[in-house]
Amino acid sequence: MATKTKKISSLLGVFDKVNSKYLGGLCCAGIQWKKMPTKEDNIILGKADFDTRIISINKLLQHPDVPDFVLEATVLHECLH
């Protein structure tokens, strides 16, 4: 079971950490929290928009019960697009 840690307050901070640690700073995009539609069997955690070069992260990931690694993995996944 994962230990809960203090939620990282800055989405830009998460982006910078992931981009530096895993991508050598090569991901050039903006990042934002965004409310995304959810359905019972489908929750979109993040989305990369190629036209605007903006990564949107579902506001659900701001919940204190969501482990930091889930947010970080989602940001990394979207950076890889």
Backbone hydrogen bonds, N-H to C=O, Kabsch-Sander energy under -0.5 kcal/mol:
donor,donor_aa,acceptor,acceptor_aa,energy
11,L,9,S,-0.7
14,V,10,S,-1.8
15,F,11,L,-2.6
16,D,12,L,-2.9
17,K,13,G,-2.3
18,V,14,V,-2.7
19,N,15,F,-3.0
20,S,16,D,-2.3
21,K,17,K,-2.7
22,Y,18,V,-2.5
23,L,18,V,-0.8
23,L,19,N,-1.1
24,G,20,S,-0.8
25,G,19,N,-2.7
26,L,23,L,-1.6
28,C,26,L,-0.7
29,A,27,C,-0.8
30,G,53,R,-2.6
32,Q,55,I,-2.3
34,K,57,I,-2.6
36,M,34,K,-0.5
39,K,42,N,-2.5
42,N,39,K,-1.2
44,I,37,P,-0.7
45,L,43,I,-0.6
47,K,56,S,-2.4
49,D,47,K,-0.5
49,D,54,I,-2.5
50,F,48,A,-0.7
53,R,49,D,-1.6
54,I,49,D,-1.0
55,I,30,G,-2.8
56,S,47,K,-3.1
56,S,54,I,-0.5
57,I,32,Q,-2.7
58,N,45,L,-2.9
59,K,34,K,-1.6
61,L,58,N,-2.0
62,Q,59,K,-2.0
63,H,60,L,-1.5
66,V,63,H,-1.9
70,V,67,P,-1.2
71,L,67,P,-1.2
72,E,68,D,-2.7
73,A,69,F,-2.4
74,T,70,V,-2.0
75,V,71,L,-2.5
76,L,72,E,-2.5
77,H,73,A,-2.6
78,E,74,T,-2.3
79,C,75,V,-2.3
80,L,76,L,-1.9
81,H,78,E,-1.1
